Amino acid sequence: MAERRELAEVFAGLTPEQWDAPSLCGGWRVREVLAHTTMPFRMGTAEFMWEMLRSGGRFNRMADRVARRDAARMPPAALVRALRDNVAHPWSPPGGGAVGALSHEVIHGLDSTVALGLDRRVPTDRLLLVLDAMRPRNVAYFGVDLTGVQLQATDVDWSRGAAPRCAASPRTCCSSSAGGRCPPATCRATRRPGSRSVLDHSPDGDGG
């Protein structure tokens, strides 16, 4: 709840130029990111199933199409209201529980605030909940290849993977695990042919 409330205040203070700025989600501006973040609050089960059918059962395709549609339809004030009015919404992703919902909001919040260069610090306890919930299947879903790479937070006791080491802040580790960009100056990653490393942007076929 606190993450949604704080993010609503951040988005409420953005300028028109910032709303149209690119995010860390490949192909999405900040407005598409917030449209996607609030989609679970605004879309009922029947509409969700219909949109999935229209997208051939592919969630990534559906999420990208709906985010672009809703970002075009809804002005920034409406997008902010969709977040602020749903601070206590009980939604959580299938099998994800409360931490899954928090991960959705923290990661997509970082997609916007980091891209905009805003000095918004997610509390460490929330970041650690998200990081600890990251499993190989979650990382693989985002198309990130951590083979031969260890992500290590620089100011809290958290790491994931094997050496060589990528030392970064907890929020960078969180963003990188979910498809964001890891600062090249502090991270060296390997990749298998045709795969993505933590140095790349978000996966093909999904805006976020």
N, C-alpha and C positions, 0 to 999 in steps of 0.2 A: 504493500500500500504506500509506504513512504517513497519508494522509487518512482511510482507513477505520479505521486503528488509533486515531487521535486522536478521530474522531467516536464510536467505540465508547465511549471513556472519557467523553466529554461526555454521551452518552445514558445511560450507566450511573449518572450522578450526578443524574438528573432526579427531581423529586418526582412523586407521583401527580397533583397539580394541573397540573404542567407537561406531563405526557404527554397530558392532555386539553385543553390550551390550543390555540387556533387557530393555524395556521401561516400562512405567506404563500401557500400553495397554497389557493385558494378552496374552501371546503367540507371541507378536511382538517384534522384535528388533528395534533399532532406524531406521534402513534402511527401514523396513516395514512401520513405522509411516510416514516417509517422502514420501514414494511411495504412501501411502493412501492420504496424505495431497495434493499432486500434481495431483492426479488422475483426478479431475474435469478439470484441465487445459489441460490434455493430451488425454482425452476421449471424442469423439464426441457423439452426440445423438444416432446415429445408433448403434455404438459399445456399448454404455451403455445399450440400450434396448436388444441387443443380449446377453450381459453378464448377464443381469437380467433374461432373458429367460433360460439361461443355469443354473441359480441358483434357478430356481423354483419361481421366483418373490420375493425372499427374499434378501433384500438389504444387511443385515449384512453378509450373506453367500457370496454374490458376492464381497463385499468390502474386506473380508478376503482373498478370493481366488485370487483376482486381486492384492492385495497388496503383497502377497507372490510371485506371478508370476513376478510382475514388479521389486520387490526388488532383485530377482534372476537374472533377465535379465539386469538390469541397474546398472552400477557401480556408486559409490558415486558421482563422478563428474557430471554424467548425471542427477542424482536426484537433486543435487544442481542447476544445470543449468535449470531444469524444474521449479524450484521455482523462481530463479533469473530472468529468461526471461519472467515470467508471473506476475511481480509485479503489472501491471496495468490491469490484466485480469478481465473482468466484471462478472465472475461467482459468483453466490450466490445460496445457497440451496433453494429449492422450498418453497416459503412463508417466507424465512428468511431474505431476503434483505441483505444490506451491513453489518449489525450487525451479521447476521447468518454466513456470510463468515468470518468475523473477529473472531467469536466464534470458528469456525472450525480451524483456524490457531493458535489462542491463546491456545486453549485446547490441540491440538496435539503438539504444541511447548513445552508446559509444560510436556506433556507425555515423551518427550525426555530429556529436560534440567533438570527437577527435578530428573529424574531417574539417570542421569549422574552426578548429584551433581554440575552442573554448576551454577555459581552465575549470571545468566541472569535474570534481573528484568524487567518484563513487565510493562510498564508505567501504573500508577494507573487509569488514565482515560479510558484506553482500558479495563482493568480488570473490572471496574465498568460497562461499557457498556455490557460486556459479562454476568456479574452477574445479572444485572437488567433485562436482556433478558431471564434469566432462569425461566421457568414456570413449574408447576407440571408435565405437559406432557413431557417436555424436560428431567427432572430428571428421570421420570419413564422410558423413552426410554433407558436410560443408565443402568436401572436396580437397581438404588440406592434407598434405603429406608431411608427417612428422618423422619419417623414417630417418634414423641416425641423428635426430635433433633432440636436445633437451631444452625445454622452456623452463627458465628459472626466474622467479620473481626476485627483484633486487632488495626489497625492504620487508618482505614477510617470508615465513618458512613454507615455501611451496615450490614444487618442481614437478615436471612430467616429461617422461621420455628418457632417452639415452644421449650421451655426449656425441658430437660437440655441443657446447652450451650456447644458448641464446639467452642472454641476460637482459631483462627488461622489467618495467614496472608491472604490477599486477594487472592494471587495466590493459596494457599492451599484450600481456600473455593471454588475457581473456579474449580480446579482440582477435588476436592471431589464431587462437584455437578455433574460432568460429568463422574464419575466412577473411579477417581484416588484414592490414599490412603491418608487418613487423619492421621497425626502423632498420634499414640496411647497415647503418653504422654500428649496430650492436648485435646483429644476428646474421649468421651464415647458415643456410639450410641446404640440404641435398634433396634431390627429387628423382623419382623413377621416370623413365621416358613416358611422356604424355600425362604426367600427374602434375599437381600444383604444390608448391612449397609455401611456407609461411611468408615468403617475400611477395607473394602474389596477392591480387585482389580477390573478391568473392567469386564463387564458382560459376561456371557457365550455366546458363539456364535458370538461374535464380537470382533475383535482385538482392536478396538478403538472407 
